Amino acid sequence: MSRPAAEVAALKPPVDDTVIRILFALSIAHLLNDTIQAVLPAIYPVLKISFRLSFAQVGLITFTYQLTASILQPLVGAFADRRPQPYSLVVGMSLTLIGLIMLSQAGSFQAILAAAVIIGTGSAIFHPEASRLARLASGGRHGFAQSLFQVGGNLGTSIGPLLAAAIVVPHGQAHILWFSVLAVGGIVLLARVGGWYSRSLAEGRGRRSGKEASHFSLTRAQVIRALAVLIILTFSKHIYLTSLTSYYTFYVITKFGASVQQAQLYLFIFLFAVAAGTIIGGPIGDRFGRKYVIWISILGTAPFALLLPHVGLAGTIALTVVIGVVLASAFSAIVVYAQELLPGKVGMVAGLFFGLAFGVAGIGSAFLGKLADQTSILHVFDVCSYFPLIGLITAFLPNLERARR
């Protein structure tokens, strides 16, 4: 049975040009933010040579950045649910700018880690509140809004290595400073978004969106079990994803003799496929149900992942494109599914799952780096190819569309 019209109207801001512009502005800001943040892993080969780092130290850089973001994001999201901060996004982007400048001038491994902490803090402030704002501006199309917001980040993550290959790899670490132009642009854009958010709060719309009532006939135990399944699926997805985002360049260099710039191009192709998959998942989830998107996305990656370590260069590129598209469609569906399980805690849920994604990626990167030092980067890809099989546990998720009825 559908919700009463009055309740629906209370939960949905009207779909108008202003709201759509806000969604696009958030997506562009996410693109700028994640383009900057993608510079760090993109220049790992340069840092590894310049500072004579081991794979374990490379993994520790990712671990430091990701763990900072992982711990802070749920806290930021929970605070924003109680006390929305319209201009906190500007603060987050400003911290990212500071971390970027520190990274460009870092003269030691310890200085790189310090820059990673600042960049991670900026990310922790940006993501949960931006995701919360995307839901406010969604007009009820929550999957579409999350996908549009996240695709900006994915595009930024894919563009970052390409720009790093063109600017940083040939000219050196100091040229990271050119990316500060993107950060300043993001600050200006988010200041305008903050103005819209402030006006929405004044109208009472922003606070009302954080007080949604549950409309599912699920017990507390069912909700807890569903959240546990979503956390495990996020773990599976991001362990495998981090093996590609952090070590794909080393894999193609080691196995196929690719140059650093060629490897960055192959990474861009994969990350662009991830962006394409992200924009697909949300609208499909809105129309057909998020459980089906999660099921097909994670488990559907398994046959391609298992085949990847056994093909040549052309096959590797083709398979990573398919893997990127299929695997990426899950995350927006997971976030919105969890937000529907815990209504009224939109920011906290977004922070939890974005933070979990960052944390898993950080811990996974450090672990996989250590494993690569002890064995080989090729062995790492053999081991990680089995993680998408964990998608089988999607069977334990309740069907929210059926529970709603």
N, C-alpha and C positions, 0 to 999 in steps of 0.2 A: 504494500500500500504506500503510495507516495506521501511526502510530507505536505501539510497544509500550505496553501499559497502564502499565507502571512509569514509562516516560518521561513519558507524559501526566500521570500523578499527580504526578511531580516538578515539572512546570512549572505546574500549576494549583493555586492555593489553593482550598479547598473553598468551594462556593457555599452560604452560609448567611446568616442575617439580619444578622449583623455586617458581612459584606462588602457586602451591598446597602446597608446604612446608610452605610458608608464612601463608596460611589459617590455616593449622594445628597448626603452631606455635602460631598464634593468639588465636585459640580455646583452646590450652593448657594453654596459659597465662591467658585467661578468666577463665578457670577451677581453676587455682591457686588463682587468684584474688578473685573469688566468694566463693571458699572454705574458705578462710580466713574471708571474710565478713559474711559468714553464721554462723561463730562461735558466733557472737553477739546474734542473735535471738535464736540460739540453746541452749545457756546457760541461757536464761531467767529464767527457773525454779530455777537454782542455785542462780542467782542474786536476785531473788524475796525472797528466803529464807534468804540468807546471809545479805541482806541490808533491809529486811522487807519492800519490795516495794508493793504498790497497783497495780492493773491491769492498772490503769490510768498512773502510773509512768512507768510501762513496755511499755505502748503505747507511752509515751513521749520519751523514748529512741529511739524507731523506728522512731518516728516523727522527732527527731533531726537529726538523720543519713540520713533519706530519704529526708528531706527538704533541707539539705545542698547540697546533690547530685542533687536534682531537680532544684534548682536555678542556680547552676553553670554549669550544662551540656550544655544547649543551648548556653551559652556564650562561653564556651570552643569550642564547635562545630563551631560556627560562626567565631571565631578567626582562627581556623584551616583551614577553607575554604579559608580565605584570606592569611594566613601565616602558612603553614604547618610546624609543629615542629616534626621532625623525632624521637627525643628522649624524647618527652613529656610523652610517655607511661612509661618510666623508672622513671620519676618524680612521676607519679601517683602511681606506685607500691611502691616506696620508702615512700610516705606518708602513704600508707596502712600499711607498716611495722611499722612506727612510732606509728600510732594509735593502732596497735596490742600490741606493747610493753606497751603503756599507759594503755590499757585495762587490761593487765595481772597484773599491779601494782596498779590499781585503788582502793582507800580506802574509797571512798564516792560516793554517787549518782551523785554529781556534776562532779567528776572525770570521771565517766562512760560517762556522757554526753559529756565531752570534748573529750574523746577518740572517741566517735561516730562522732563528727564533723570532726576530722582528717581523719577517715576512709571514711566518706562520701565525703570529698574533694578528696581523692585519687581515689575514684570511679568516681567522676565527671570528672577528667582528663583522666581516662583510657577509659571509654566507648565510647564517641563520636568519638575520634580520632581512636580508634581500629576499630570501625564500618566503619569509612571512609576508613581506610586502607584495610579492608576486601572487600569493593566494588572495590577499585583499583585493588586488586589481583583476582577479581572474573572471569575475562575473559568473562564478559557479563552474567554469570549465577548468577545474583544478589541474587535471592531467596536462591539458594544453598549456596552461600557464607555467607549470613546473618544467615542462619540456622546453618551452621557449626560453625560460630563464637559464636552464642548464645547457642548452645548445650553445649559448653565447660562451659559456665557460669552456665547453669542449672545442669550439672553434678557436678560442684563444689558446688552449693547450696545444692544438695542432699547428697554429701559426707561430707560436713561440719558438719551437725548434728550427723552423724555416728561417725566421729572422735572426736567430742566434747563429745559424750556419752562414748567413750572409754578412752579419755585422761582427759577431764576437770571434768566431773561429778564425777568420783570416787576419783580424786586426788586434786581437788580444782582449784580455779581461776588462781593461779600463773602458772599452767601448760599450760595456753594459749600461753605462750612464745614458746612452741615447734612449733607452727605454723609459727614462723618467718623463719624456714627453707624453707617453701614453698614460702614466700615472696622473699627471697634471690634468690631462683631458678627462680622466675618470673622476677626479675631484670636482671639476666644474659641473659635469653631468649629474653627479650624485647630489650636489648642492641643490640643483633644480628638482630632482626627484624628492629630496627631503622637504622641499617647500610644499609639494603636492601631498606628501605624507602628513605634514603638519596640519594642513587644511582639512584633511580627512579625519584626523584625530579631533580637531575642533568641532567637526560635524557629528562626532560620536561613532563614525563608521569603522574606524580602525580598532577601537576598543570592542565594538560589538562583534567583529569578526573573530576575536579571541574567546568568545563565550558561546561557541556552538554547542548544541546539545547532541547527545548520542541518539542515533536513530537506527541502531542495529540490535537485534534480539540475541546478543551474545553474553555469555556469563563472564565473570571476571577471569576464571580459569582459561576460558577460550581466548580472551584477549591477551593474557600473559603468554599462552602457548604460541599464538600467532606472532607476537612481538619477538619471541625467542627464535622462531623459524626465520623471520625477516632478518634478524641479526646474523644468524648462521649463513643465510644466503648472501648477505652483504659481505661477510667474511670471505666466502668462496669467490664471489665476483671480483673483489678488489685484490685478493692475493694473486689471482691469475692476471688481472689487469696490470698490477704493479710489476709483474715479471716482464711485461711488454713495454710499459712506459719507461721503466728504469733501466732495463737491460737489453732491449731490442737492438739498440745501436751496437752494443758489444757483441751481440749474437751474430748479426750479419757481417760485422767486421771479422770476427773469429772464424765463422763457418764458411763465408763466401769471399773473404778478402776485400770487402767494400772499404772505400775511403771514409773518413769521418763525415765529409759533406754528403756523400751518397747515403750513408747510414741515416743522417738527419732527414734526408728526403724521404726515405722509406718510413721513418717514424712519422713524418708529416702525413703520409698517405694513410697510415693506420689510424692516426688520431683524427683525421678528417672523416674517416669511416665511422669512428666513435661518435662524432658530432651528428652525422646523418642518422645514426641509430637512435640517438637521444630525442631528436625532434619527432621521430616516428612513434616512439613508445607511448607518450602521454595521450595524444588524441585517440589512439587505438584503445588504450585503457579506459578513457572516458566513454567510448562507444560500446566495447565488448566486455569490459571487466578487467580489473588490474591483475587478478590472479592468473588469467590466461597469458597476459603479457609477461609476467614474472616467470611462469612455467616455461614458455617457449624460449625466452631470452637466455636464461642460465643453462637449462638442460640442453637446449638446442645448440649451444656453443660446443658441447662435448665432442661430437664426432670430428669437427674441424680442428679443435685443440689437440686431440689425440693424433691426428694426421700431420700436424704442423712440423714436428721434429724430423719427419721422414721424407720431406720433399726438397726440391732444389730452390734456387733463388726466386724464379718466376712463380713457382707454386707457393712459396712462403709469402710473397707479396699479395697474391690473390687470396690465400687463406686468411691472412690478417685483416684484409678488407671485410671479408664475410664475418669473421669473428668480431671485429669492431662494431659493425652494424647490428648484429644479433645481440651481442652482450650488452651494449650500451642502452638498449631500449628498456632495460629493467629498472634503472635507478629512479627515474621520476615516478614510475608506478609504485616502487617500494615506499618512497617518501610519502606520496599521497595516500596510499593504503594505510600506512602507520598513522598519518594525521587523522584519518577517518576512524581509526580504532581509538584514538585519544583526542576527541574533540575538545577544543578550548586550550590545547597545548601545542599550537601550531609551531611556534618558534622553538620550543624545547625539542619537539620531535625532529624538526629540520636540523637543529644543532646536533642532536644525538646521532642522526644517520649521516650527516655530512662529517661530523667529528669521527664517527666510527669508520667511515670510508677513509678519512685521512690517517687515523690511527692504525688501521689494518695495513694500509699502504706503507706507512712508516716502519712498523714492526716487520712486515713482510719483506720490505726492501733490505733492511739490515740483516735479516735471517738469510735471504737469498744471496746477498753479497758474501756473507760468511761461507755459505755453501759453495758458491762459485770459487772462492779462494781455495777451499779444501778439495774440490773436485774439478769442475769446469763449468763454464757458462752454458755449454750444450747440455750437461746433465741437469742443470736448473730448469731448462725448458722441458726436458723429459718429465721431471717430477711434477711441474706445475700443470702439465696437460691434463692431469686427472682431477683437478679441483672443480671444473664445471659439473662433474657427475654428482656433486652434492646437491645440485638443483632438483634431484629426485624428492627431496623433503618438501618441496612446494605442495605436494599432495596433502600435507597436514594443515595448510592454510584454509580457513573458512571462506566460502564464497560470499563476499559482502553484498553483492546484488541480491542474492537469495535471502541473506539475513535481513536486508532492508525490507524486502517484501513480507 
